[in-house]
């Protein structure tokens, strides 16, 4: 994980700080509105460059638990929130509508 974060900062320093800030905001958000609701949609964002988790295994796990799989997402890996923050935020906007 440490190496991946270091690589993200080295390759896209212009986006790294913004991604980390958005990630913190997402983590600190009160999600109880969605988590407490029966049938609340769960979407799993799968990156096509994920070298940590096998893509097929992620898809199989998500489907087995009734989660919607989004992806594989081009240009994203295991840290989709930091690599494609706009995409993640768009999905969250859809959920909150």
N, CA, C and O atoms as a DFTB+ gen file, in Angstrom:
388 C
 N C O
     1  1       0.835      -1.188       0.000
     2  2       0.000       0.000       0.000
     3  2       0.876       1.246       0.000
     4  3       0.631       2.187      -0.754
     5  1       1.883       1.245       0.838
     6  2       2.780       2.397       0.930
     7  2       3.437       2.689      -0.407
     8  3       3.545       3.851      -0.800
     9  1       3.876       1.657      -1.110
    10  2       4.522       1.838      -2.406
    11  2       3.546       2.386      -3.438
    12  3       3.917       3.211      -4.273
    13  1       2.303       1.930      -3.381
    14  2       1.287       2.396      -4.333
    15  2       0.981       3.869      -4.115
    16  3       0.878       4.634      -5.074
    17  1       0.835       4.270      -2.853
    18  2       0.564       5.678      -2.548
    19  2       1.750       6.543      -2.979
    20  3       1.566       7.620      -3.548
    21  1       2.953       6.071      -2.708
    22  2       4.155       6.803      -3.113
    23  2       4.192       6.971      -4.640
    24  3       4.510       8.047      -5.146
    25  1       3.864       5.898      -5.360
    26  2       3.859       5.941      -6.820
    27  2       2.797       6.914      -7.344
    28  3       3.033       7.635      -8.313
    29  1       1.629       6.930      -6.696
    30  2       0.562       7.855      -7.106
    31  2       1.001       9.300      -6.934
    32  3       0.737      10.136      -7.798
    33  1       1.668       9.600      -5.828
    34  2       2.164      10.956      -5.599
    35  2       3.258      11.316      -6.602
    36  3       3.339      12.460      -7.049
    37  1       4.094      10.347      -6.954
    38  2       5.191      10.612      -7.883
    39  2       4.701      10.803      -9.312
    40  3       5.219      11.651     -10.037
    41  1       3.696      10.012      -9.725
    42  2       3.240      10.079     -11.109
    43  2       2.191      11.147     -11.356
    44  3       2.116      11.691     -12.458
    45  1       1.379      11.460     -10.356
    46  2       0.330      12.480     -10.521
    47  2       0.307      13.424      -9.331
    48  3      -0.701      13.497      -8.629
    49  1       1.392      14.148      -9.086
    50  2       1.412      15.054      -7.928
    51  2       0.345      16.144      -8.014
    52  3      -0.093      16.668      -6.990
    53  1      -0.069      16.480      -9.222
    54  2      -1.085      17.510      -9.402
    55  2      -2.457      17.063      -8.893
    56  3      -3.314      17.901      -8.611
    57  1      -2.671      15.753      -8.774
    58  2      -3.971      15.249      -8.339
    59  2      -3.922      14.553      -6.985
    60  3      -4.968      14.296      -6.391
    61  1      -2.750      14.250      -6.494
    62  2      -2.620      13.444      -5.279
    63  2      -3.241      14.121      -4.063
    64  3      -4.007      13.487      -3.338
    65  1      -2.933      15.376      -3.827
    66  2      -3.459      16.061      -2.640
    67  2      -4.976      16.177      -2.698
    68  3      -5.654      15.979      -1.691
    69  1      -5.507      16.494      -3.868
    70  2      -6.953      16.600      -4.023
    71  2      -7.621      15.251      -3.759
    72  3      -8.649      15.186      -3.085
    73  1      -7.041      14.185      -4.284
    74  2      -7.592      12.851      -4.075
    75  2      -7.571      12.440      -2.612
    76  3      -8.540      11.873      -2.107
    77  1      -6.467      12.726      -1.932
    78  2      -6.367      12.393      -0.516
    79  2      -7.389      13.183       0.302
    80  3      -7.994      12.639       1.225
    81  1      -7.584      14.449      -0.027
    82  2      -8.564      15.274       0.681
    83  2      -9.973      14.736       0.468
    84  3     -10.751      14.627       1.416
    85  1     -10.300      14.401      -0.778
    86  2     -11.624      13.844      -1.060
    87  2     -11.820      12.520      -0.328
    88  3     -12.904      12.230       0.177
    89  1     -10.757      11.727      -0.280
    90  2     -10.838      10.457       0.427
    91  2     -11.150      10.642       1.901
    92  3     -11.977       9.925       2.464
    93  1     -10.491      11.600       2.519
    94  2     -10.765      11.879       3.930
    95  2     -12.193      12.360       4.139
    96  3     -12.854      11.959       5.097
    97  1     -12.667      13.218       3.245
    98  2     -14.041      13.703       3.354
    99  2     -15.034      12.558       3.224
   100  3     -16.041      12.519       3.931
   101  1     -14.748      11.619       2.313
   102  2     -15.634      10.472       2.124
   103  2     -15.639       9.584       3.364
   104  3     -16.694       9.131       3.807
   105  1     -14.461       9.338       3.917
   106  2     -14.349       8.471       5.082
   107  2     -15.045       9.094       6.291
   108  3     -15.665       8.386       7.084
   109  1     -14.946      10.407       6.433
   110  2     -15.505      11.085       7.594
   111  2     -17.003      11.377       7.467
   112  3     -17.636      11.791       8.438
   113  1     -17.560      11.169       6.298
   114  2     -18.985      11.456       6.065
   115  2     -19.869      10.502       6.874
   116  3     -19.505       9.343       7.076
   117  1     -21.000      10.970       7.327
   118  2     -21.963      10.131       8.045
   119  2     -22.767       9.330       7.025
   120  3     -23.618       9.877       6.324
   121  1     -22.490       8.036       6.948
   122  2     -23.138       7.161       5.953
   123  2     -24.351       6.441       6.523
   124  3     -24.911       5.580       5.844
   125  1     -24.781       6.755       7.739
   126  2     -25.848       6.003       8.384
   127  2     -27.156       6.034       7.592
   128  3     -27.940       5.086       7.639
   129  1     -27.381       7.111       6.878
   130  2     -28.616       7.212       6.080
   131  2     -28.731       6.057       5.094
   132  3     -29.820       5.524       4.885
   133  1     -27.620       5.673       4.491
   134  2     -27.632       4.599       3.503
   135  2     -27.405       3.239       4.147
   136  3     -28.002       2.249       3.724
   137  1     -26.571       3.175       5.140
   138  2     -26.229       1.885       5.731
   139  2     -27.373       1.286       6.520
   140  3     -27.479       0.064       6.630
   141  1     -28.226       2.127       7.069
   142  2     -29.331       1.624       7.869
   143  2     -30.558       1.227       7.071
   144  3     -31.478       0.619       7.618
   145  1     -30.590       1.555       5.804
   146  2     -31.769       1.287       4.980
   147  2     -31.718      -0.118       4.384
   148  3     -30.693      -0.551       3.857
   149  1     -32.858      -0.824       4.480
   150  2     -32.932      -2.125       3.823
   151  2     -32.825      -1.938       2.321
   152  3     -33.457      -1.048       1.751
   153  1     -32.036      -2.766       1.693
   154  2     -31.919      -2.709       0.245
   155  2     -31.080      -1.564      -0.276
   156  3     -31.114      -1.270      -1.471
   157  1     -30.324      -0.906       0.598
   158  2     -29.472       0.185       0.131
   159  2     -28.494      -0.369      -0.896
   160  3     -27.867      -1.400      -0.651
   161  1     -28.351       0.293      -2.038
   162  2     -27.474      -0.249      -3.082
   163  2     -26.001      -0.213      -2.682
   164  3     -25.520       0.754      -2.092
   165  1     -25.314      -1.277      -3.016
   166  2     -23.876      -1.335      -2.799
   167  2     -23.231      -1.471      -4.165
   168  3     -23.540      -2.391      -4.922
   169  1     -22.343      -0.558      -4.470
   170  2     -21.630      -0.597      -5.743
   171  2     -20.149      -0.804      -5.465
   172  3     -19.550      -0.107      -4.646
   173  1     -19.582      -1.758      -6.151
   174  2     -18.163      -2.052      -6.011
   175  2     -17.465      -1.558      -7.268
   176  3     -17.727      -2.043      -8.368
   177  1     -16.575      -0.587      -7.094
   178  2     -15.831      -0.041      -8.218
   179  2     -14.557      -0.850      -8.397
   180  3     -13.721      -0.916      -7.496
   181  1     -14.413      -1.464      -9.565
   182  2     -13.278      -2.337      -9.848
   183  2     -12.406      -1.675     -10.904
   184  3     -12.876      -1.359     -11.997
   185  1     -11.139      -1.465     -10.579
   186  2     -10.200      -0.849     -11.518
   187  2      -9.508      -1.884     -12.386
   188  3      -9.181      -2.975     -11.920
   189  1      -9.286      -1.543     -13.647
   190  2      -8.638      -2.494     -14.549
   191  2      -7.131      -2.617     -14.332
   192  3      -6.486      -3.489     -14.914
   193  1      -6.567      -1.737     -13.489
   194  2      -5.134      -1.800     -13.191
   195  2      -4.873      -2.244     -11.746
   196  3      -3.792      -2.005     -11.207
   197  1      -5.849      -2.879     -11.134
   198  2      -5.697      -3.335      -9.750
   199  2      -4.710      -4.500      -9.710
   200  3      -4.977      -5.569     -10.257
   201  1      -3.583      -4.285      -9.064
   202  2      -2.576      -5.339      -8.942
   203  2      -2.601      -5.991      -7.564
   204  3      -1.814      -6.897      -7.287
   205  1      -3.497      -5.534      -6.708
   206  2      -3.606      -6.086      -5.359
   207  2      -4.669      -7.179      -5.294
   208  3      -4.466      -8.218      -4.665
   209  1      -5.796      -6.937      -5.947
   210  2      -6.914      -7.882      -5.914
   211  2      -7.222      -8.361      -7.324
   212  3      -7.236      -7.568      -8.266
   213  1      -7.465      -9.647      -7.467
   214  2      -7.820     -10.224      -8.757
   215  2      -9.185      -9.693      -9.207
   216  3     -10.151      -9.748      -8.446
   217  1      -9.268      -9.189     -10.417
   218  2     -10.514      -8.570     -10.910
   219  2     -11.659      -9.567     -10.919
   220  3     -12.759      -9.252     -10.465
   221  1     -11.415     -10.764     -11.431
   222  2     -12.477     -11.776     -11.489
   223  2     -12.972     -12.135     -10.089
   224  3     -14.170     -12.335      -9.889
   225  1     -12.065     -12.217      -9.126
   226  2     -12.462     -12.542      -7.752
   227  2     -13.309     -11.424      -7.146
   228  3     -14.267     -11.692      -6.421
   229  1     -12.956     -10.172      -7.443
   230  2     -13.749      -9.045      -6.944
   231  2     -15.155      -9.096      -7.513
   232  3     -16.135      -8.917      -6.789
   233  1     -15.247      -9.342      -8.816
   234  2     -16.554      -9.395      -9.464
   235  2     -17.399     -10.544      -8.924
   236  3     -18.592     -10.380      -8.667
   237  1     -16.778     -11.697      -8.757
   238  2     -17.494     -12.864      -8.244
   239  2     -17.994     -12.618      -6.824
   240  3     -19.140     -12.937      -6.506
   241  1     -17.145     -12.054      -5.971
   242  2     -17.522     -11.760      -4.594
   243  2     -18.688     -10.770      -4.554
   244  3     -19.667     -10.975      -3.836
   245  1     -18.569      -9.711      -5.324
   246  2     -19.615      -8.685      -5.325
   247  2     -20.954      -9.263      -5.768
   248  3     -21.981      -9.032      -5.129
   249  1     -20.938     -10.003      -6.846
   250  2     -22.188     -10.575      -7.356
   251  2     -22.780     -11.589      -6.383
   252  3     -23.999     -11.666      -6.227
   253  1     -21.917     -12.368      -5.729
   254  2     -22.389     -13.363      -4.770
   255  2     -23.096     -12.718      -3.582
   256  3     -23.936     -13.345      -2.936
   257  1     -22.754     -11.468      -3.299
   258  2     -23.371     -10.758      -2.179
   259  2     -24.432      -9.752      -2.632
   260  3     -24.919      -8.956      -1.830
   261  1     -24.782      -9.793      -3.903
   262  2     -25.828      -8.918      -4.418
   263  2     -25.400      -7.485      -4.650
   264  3     -26.240      -6.588      -4.717
   265  1     -24.087      -7.258      -4.774
   266  2     -23.578      -5.914      -5.020
   267  2     -23.470      -5.671      -6.514
   268  3     -23.227      -6.600      -7.283
   269  1     -23.651      -4.427      -6.924
   270  2     -23.492      -4.054      -8.323
   271  2     -22.022      -3.775      -8.600
   272  3     -21.377      -3.014      -7.878
   273  1     -21.497      -4.397      -9.651
   274  2     -20.101      -4.188     -10.026
   275  2     -20.035      -3.077     -11.063
   276  3     -20.740      -3.121     -12.071
   277  1     -19.197      -2.086     -10.819
   278  2     -18.942      -1.015     -11.772
   279  2     -17.514      -1.214     -12.266
   280  3     -16.562      -1.145     -11.488
   281  1     -17.376      -1.456     -13.533
   282  2     -16.039      -1.635     -14.095
   283  2     -15.884      -2.969     -14.779
   284  3     -16.858      -3.682     -15.018
   285  1     -14.664      -3.293     -15.087
   286  2     -13.418      -2.647     -14.711
   287  2     -13.300      -1.220     -15.270
   288  3     -13.642      -0.956     -16.423
   289  1     -12.815      -0.328     -14.437
   290  2     -12.688       1.082     -14.760
   291  2     -11.290       1.347     -15.298
   292  3     -10.296       1.069     -14.627
   293  1     -11.218       1.878     -16.498
   294  2      -9.931       2.150     -17.141
   295  2      -9.131       3.172     -16.352
   296  3      -9.658       4.207     -15.945
   297  1      -7.857       2.875     -16.138
   298  2      -6.964       3.809     -15.486
   299  2      -7.062       3.843     -13.978
   300  3      -6.505       4.740     -13.345
   301  1      -7.758       2.886     -13.386
   302  2      -7.884       2.836     -11.930
   303  2      -7.397       1.491     -11.419
   304  3      -7.482       0.476     -12.110
   305  1      -6.891       1.505     -10.210
   306  2      -6.417       0.276      -9.589
   307  2      -7.176       0.007      -8.314
   308  3      -8.403       0.090      -8.283
   309  1      -6.449      -0.316      -7.258
   310  2      -7.061      -0.656      -5.977
   311  2      -7.516       0.580      -5.208
   312  3      -8.291       0.464      -4.259
   313  1      -7.048       1.749      -5.601
   314  2      -7.388       2.984      -4.891
   315  2      -8.194       3.907      -5.810
   316  3      -7.784       5.031      -6.101
   317  1      -9.343       3.409      -6.255
   318  2     -10.164       4.125      -7.229
   319  2     -10.520       5.521      -6.759
   320  3     -10.549       6.455      -7.561
   321  1     -10.789       5.677      -5.485
   322  2     -11.157       6.989      -4.954
   323  2     -10.074       8.020      -5.236
   324  3     -10.379       9.170      -5.548
   325  1      -8.832       7.625      -5.130
   326  2      -7.729       8.562      -5.345
   327  2      -7.346       8.664      -6.819
   328  3      -6.833       9.693      -7.260
   329  1      -7.591       7.609      -7.574
   330  2      -7.208       7.599      -8.980
   331  2      -8.292       8.179      -9.883
   332  3      -7.979       8.797     -10.900
   333  1      -9.551       7.992      -9.528
   334  2     -10.675       8.489     -10.327
   335  2     -11.728       9.111      -9.410
   336  3     -12.869       8.648      -9.384
   337  1     -11.361      10.161      -8.651
   338  2     -12.295      10.723      -7.663
   339  2     -13.588      11.236      -8.273
   340  3     -14.646      11.106      -7.657
   341  1     -13.535      11.806      -9.446
   342  2     -14.752      12.311     -10.081
   343  2     -15.769      11.215     -10.334
   344  3     -16.968      11.420     -10.150
   345  1     -15.296      10.059     -10.753
   346  2     -16.178       8.924     -11.002
   347  2     -16.838       8.453      -9.710
   348  3     -18.042       8.197      -9.682
   349  1     -16.058       8.339      -8.653
   350  2     -16.593       7.910      -7.364
   351  2     -17.631       8.915      -6.866
   352  3     -18.705       8.522      -6.412
   353  1     -17.318      10.194      -6.949
   354  2     -18.255      11.218      -6.487
   355  2     -19.536      11.226      -7.314
   356  3     -20.612      11.487      -6.775
   357  1     -19.443      10.952      -8.593
   358  2     -20.636      10.887      -9.436
   359  2     -21.553       9.752      -8.975
   360  3     -22.770       9.929      -8.919
   361  1     -20.993       8.612      -8.650
   362  2     -21.797       7.495      -8.147
   363  2     -22.429       7.844      -6.810
   364  3     -23.567       7.456      -6.548
   365  1     -21.716       8.565      -5.966
   366  2     -22.284       8.974      -4.685
   367  2     -23.410       9.988      -4.876
   368  3     -24.396       9.978      -4.139
   369  1     -23.257      10.857      -5.866
   370  2     -24.341      11.813      -6.159
   371  2     -25.608      11.062      -6.563
   372  3     -26.708      11.421      -6.144
   373  1     -25.450      10.019      -7.379
   374  2     -26.599       9.220      -7.793
   375  2     -27.279       8.568      -6.593
   376  3     -28.507       8.523      -6.518
   377  1     -26.477       8.066      -5.658
   378  2     -27.040       7.426      -4.468
   379  2     -27.785       8.399      -3.584
   380  3     -28.765       8.021      -2.942
   381  1     -27.345       9.637      -3.537
   382  2     -27.963      10.600      -2.623
   383  2     -29.178      11.291      -3.217
   384  3     -29.874      12.029      -2.520
   385  1     -29.437      11.062      -4.483
   386  2     -30.588      11.724      -5.145
   387  2     -31.910      11.125      -4.720
   388  3     -32.964      11.564      -5.180
